[in-house]
Amino acid sequence: MKNETGMMREISGSETKGSGISDLGQVHDFWNNESCGEVYATGLSKAEEYLNETISRYQLEPYILDFAEFSTFKGKDVLEIGVGMGSDHSSIAHAEPKSLIGIDLTQRAVDHTRERFKAIGMESNVKVDNAEALSFDACSFDAIYSWGVLHHSPDTTTCFEEVHRVLKPGGTAKIMIYHKYSPCGIMLWARYALMKGNPFVSMNELYSKYLESPGTKAYTINEAKLLTEKFSSAEIEVMMNFGDLLEGEVGQRHKGPLLTLAKTVYPRRLIKLIGKHTRFGLMLLITLKK
């Protein structure tokens, strides 16, 4: 396996067909500074840190368990794209897949996941890799899982093409990417467009500049259908997440007294009611079959 420095030299010049605002190096640097969910990893030992992170993750996002259906990975060759802190990766491992590989753009996430598996006495093949150019042969996996990762790539279209390429015929993929029409999007617009006297800033620009890593994208349902058009079937569901409801830590970029005040007065019950009866929420839950 190439080390991270070598990998970054290869990917630093990759095409950026997405927003055009970021490159893969910027995305790497953002997440290599702090893995998603790392703020919840607290405790007196590594095992306790990772356990607390997992507890917080599934308390804030119980819908992950319903969507992922981790038990269905039993006996399959499985790839996770974007292991992060390793919570979902360990959930897949507990399902006893035939084989399990996890990749991430950053060495930080790979190290966290390896440390987690060491602490819990389990094994997985985890390495740095690029979702825009997966280092696997075609038709390698029965199942692919990726939660909240591919929308950070400068070339999300190619990421979906790569998922299709490495899936076996009849294989399935479970992928979450961001949805453009959401309470989170409206809050970004209010904070970074309306309050700055420029209400005509596009939603694409707001997500790219202010949500998470530089160049983060969000898609309409029709745009998601285009991303998945190579697959034999695609089921797409819209759902709110904890960011839409201002629950928990809502990202590395968003802290301070204004956010604390907003969390206090935020009408969560009303927002949940709206989300229940509309396609309004930050997440697109996509189930694909090749």
C-alpha positions in Angstrom: 0.0 0.0 0.0 1.2 3.5 -0.8 1.7 5.8 2.1 -0.5 8.9 2.4 2.1 11.3 1.0 2.4 9.3 -2.1 -1.3 8.9 -2.5 -1.8 12.7 -2.1 0.7 13.4 -4.8 -1.3 11.2 -7.2 -4.7 12.7 -6.4 -3.7 16.4 -6.0 -4.1 17.0 -9.7 -7.3 15.0 -10.2 -10.2 16.6 -12.1 -12.7 18.7 -10.1 -15.9 18.3 -12.1 -18.0 19.2 -9.0 -18.3 22.7 -7.6 -15.0 23.9 -9.0 -14.3 25.5 -5.7 -12.2 22.8 -4.0 -9.7 20.1 -4.9 -9.2 16.8 -3.2 -6.2 18.1 -1.3 -8.4 20.7 0.5 -11.0 18.1 1.3 -8.2 15.8 2.7 -6.8 18.6 4.8 -10.2 19.5 6.4 -11.0 15.9 7.5 -7.4 15.1 8.4 -7.6 17.9 11.0 -10.5 16.2 12.7 -12.5 13.1 11.7 -16.2 13.3 11.6 -17.6 12.4 15.1 -14.2 12.8 16.8 -15.6 15.3 19.2 -17.7 12.5 20.8 -14.7 10.2 21.4 -14.1 10.9 25.1 -13.1 8.5 27.9 -10.3 7.1 30.0 -9.2 4.5 27.5 -9.3 4.0 23.7 -12.0 1.4 24.1 -14.1 3.8 26.2 -13.5 6.7 23.7 -14.7 4.7 20.8 -17.6 3.2 22.6 -18.8 6.7 23.6 -18.4 7.9 20.1 -20.5 5.0 18.8 -23.2 5.6 21.5 -23.4 9.3 20.6 -23.5 8.5 16.9 -26.4 6.2 17.0 -28.3 8.3 19.6 -28.1 11.3 17.3 -28.6 9.3 14.1 -30.7 6.2 14.9 -31.9 6.1 11.3 -28.4 4.9 10.3 -29.2 1.5 11.7 -32.5 1.2 9.9 -31.0 2.3 6.6 -27.8 0.3 6.7 -29.3 -3.0 7.8 -25.9 -4.1 8.9 -27.1 -7.7 9.5 -27.6 -8.1 5.7 -23.8 -7.9 5.2 -23.3 -11.4 6.7 -21.3 -13.7 4.4 -20.7 -11.0 1.8 -17.6 -9.2 0.4 -18.1 -5.7 1.7 -16.4 -2.3 1.1 -17.0 0.8 3.2 -16.1 4.1 1.5 -15.2 6.6 4.2 -14.7 4.8 7.5 -14.3 8.0 9.6 -14.1 7.0 13.3 -15.0 3.4 12.5 -18.4 3.1 14.2 -20.3 1.8 11.1 -17.3 -0.2 10.1 -17.3 -2.1 13.4 -21.1 -2.6 13.0 -20.5 -4.2 9.6 -17.7 -6.4 11.1 -20.1 -7.6 13.8 -22.4 -8.9 11.1 -19.7 -11.4 10.1 -19.1 -10.5 6.4 -17.1 -12.9 4.3 -14.5 -10.1 3.8 -14.4 -6.5 4.8 -12.3 -3.6 3.5 -12.6 0.0 4.6 -11.1 3.0 2.9 -10.8 6.7 3.7 -9.1 9.7 2.1 -7.2 10.5 5.4 -4.7 8.6 7.4 -6.3 10.1 10.5 -9.5 8.1 9.9 -7.6 5.0 9.0 -5.6 5.2 12.2 -8.8 5.8 14.3 -10.5 2.8 12.8 -7.4 0.5 13.2 -7.1 1.6 16.9 -10.8 1.0 17.4 -10.6 -2.6 16.0 -7.5 -3.3 18.1 -9.4 -2.1 21.2 -12.4 -4.3 20.5 -10.4 -7.3 19.4 -11.6 -7.4 15.8 -9.9 -7.2 12.4 -10.5 -5.4 9.1 -8.4 -4.3 6.1 -8.4 -0.5 6.3 -6.3 1.8 4.1 -6.1 5.2 2.5 -7.7 5.3 -0.9 -9.4 7.6 -3.3 -13.2 7.1 -4.0 -12.7 8.8 -7.4 -10.3 6.0 -8.4 -10.8 3.0 -6.3 -7.8 0.6 -6.2 -9.9 -2.5 -6.7 -10.8 -4.7 -9.7 -14.1 -4.6 -11.3 -16.9 -6.7 -9.8 -15.0 -7.2 -6.4 -17.8 -6.6 -3.9 -21.3 -7.9 -3.0 -22.1 -4.8 -1.0 -20.8 -1.2 -0.7 -21.7 1.2 2.1 -20.9 4.9 2.3 -22.5 7.3 4.8 -22.1 11.1 4.1 -18.9 10.9 2.1 -19.3 11.1 -1.7 -20.7 14.6 -1.6 -17.4 15.8 -0.3 -15.5 14.6 -3.4 -14.8 17.2 -6.1 -16.0 14.6 -8.6 -19.0 12.8 -7.1 -20.2 11.6 -10.4 -17.0 9.6 -10.9 -17.4 8.2 -7.3 -20.7 6.7 -8.2 -19.3 5.3 -11.4 -16.5 3.7 -9.4 -19.1 2.2 -7.0 -20.9 0.7 -10.0 -17.6 -0.6 -11.4 -16.4 -2.5 -8.3 -19.8 -3.9 -7.4 -20.6 -7.4 -8.6 -23.6 -8.0 -10.8 -26.6 -8.1 -8.6 -24.6 -6.4 -5.8 -26.1 -3.6 -3.6 -24.9 -0.2 -2.4 -26.2 1.9 0.5 -25.1 5.5 0.1 -26.1 8.7 1.9 -25.4 12.1 0.2 -26.8 15.5 1.1 -30.1 16.8 -0.2 -30.3 20.4 -1.4 -33.7 21.3 0.1 -33.4 21.2 3.9 -33.8 23.2 7.1 -30.0 23.1 7.2 -29.8 24.8 3.8 -32.2 27.5 4.9 -30.2 28.2 8.0 -27.0 28.5 5.9 -28.9 30.9 3.6 -30.1 33.0 6.6 -26.7 33.1 8.3 -24.4 33.5 5.3 -26.6 35.2 2.7 -29.5 37.1 4.2 -27.6 38.4 7.3 -24.8 39.5 5.1 -27.1 41.5 2.8 -26.7 39.1 -0.2 -29.9 37.0 -0.3 -29.3 35.8 -3.9 -26.3 33.6 -3.1 -26.9 30.2 -4.7 -27.5 27.1 -2.5 -24.7 25.4 -4.3 -22.3 28.1 -3.1 -23.6 28.1 0.4 -23.2 24.3 0.8 -19.8 24.5 -0.8 -18.4 27.3 1.3 -20.1 26.9 4.7 -21.4 23.4 5.5 -18.4 21.2 6.0 -15.2 20.6 3.9 -14.6 23.0 1.0 -16.7 22.1 -2.0 -19.3 20.0 -0.2 -22.3 19.5 -2.5 -26.0 18.8 -2.0 -28.3 17.3 -4.7 -31.9 17.4 -5.7 -33.7 14.1 -6.1 -33.5 14.4 -9.9 -29.8 15.1 -9.7 -29.4 12.0 -7.6 -31.2 10.0 -10.2 -28.7 11.1 -12.7 -25.8 10.1 -10.4 -27.3 6.6 -10.2 -28.5 6.1 -13.7 -26.0 3.3 -14.4 -27.6 1.0 -11.8 -30.4 -1.4 -12.5 -32.5 0.1 -9.6 -32.3 3.1 -7.3 -34.5 3.8 -4.3 -34.1 7.4 -2.9 -35.6 8.6 0.4 -35.4 12.1 1.9 -34.8 12.4 5.7 -33.9 15.1 8.2 -30.8 14.7 10.2 -29.6 16.1 13.5 -28.1 19.2 11.8 -31.6 20.1 10.5 -32.8 19.9 14.1 -29.8 21.7 15.6 -29.1 18.7 17.9 -25.6 17.6 19.0 -22.4 19.1 17.6 -23.4 20.4 14.1 -19.9 20.5 12.5 -16.4 21.8 12.9 -17.3 25.1 11.3 -20.3 26.0 13.4 -19.8 27.0 17.0 -20.3 30.1 19.1 -23.0 32.1 21.0 -25.2 32.6 18.0 -25.5 28.9 17.5 -26.1 28.3 21.2 -29.0 30.9 21.1 -30.4 29.3 18.0 -30.4 25.9 19.6 -32.4 27.3 22.5 -35.2 28.9 20.5 -35.3 26.5 17.6 -38.8 25.1 16.8 -37.8 21.4 16.6 -41.3 20.0 16.9 -42.6 22.1 14.0 -39.5 21.3 11.8 -40.0 17.6 12.5 -43.7 17.9 11.6 -42.8 19.6 8.3 -40.2 17.0 7.5 -42.7 14.2 8.2 -45.0 15.4 5.5 -42.6 16.7 2.9 -39.4 15.8 1.1 -37.5 18.3 3.2 -34.3 17.2 4.9 -30.5 17.2 4.5 -30.2 13.5 3.7 -30.8 11.5 0.6 -30.8 7.8 1.5 -29.9 5.9 -1.6 -30.2 2.1 -2.1 -28.7 0.8 -5.3 -28.6 -2.5 -7.2 -26.3 -3.3 -10.0 
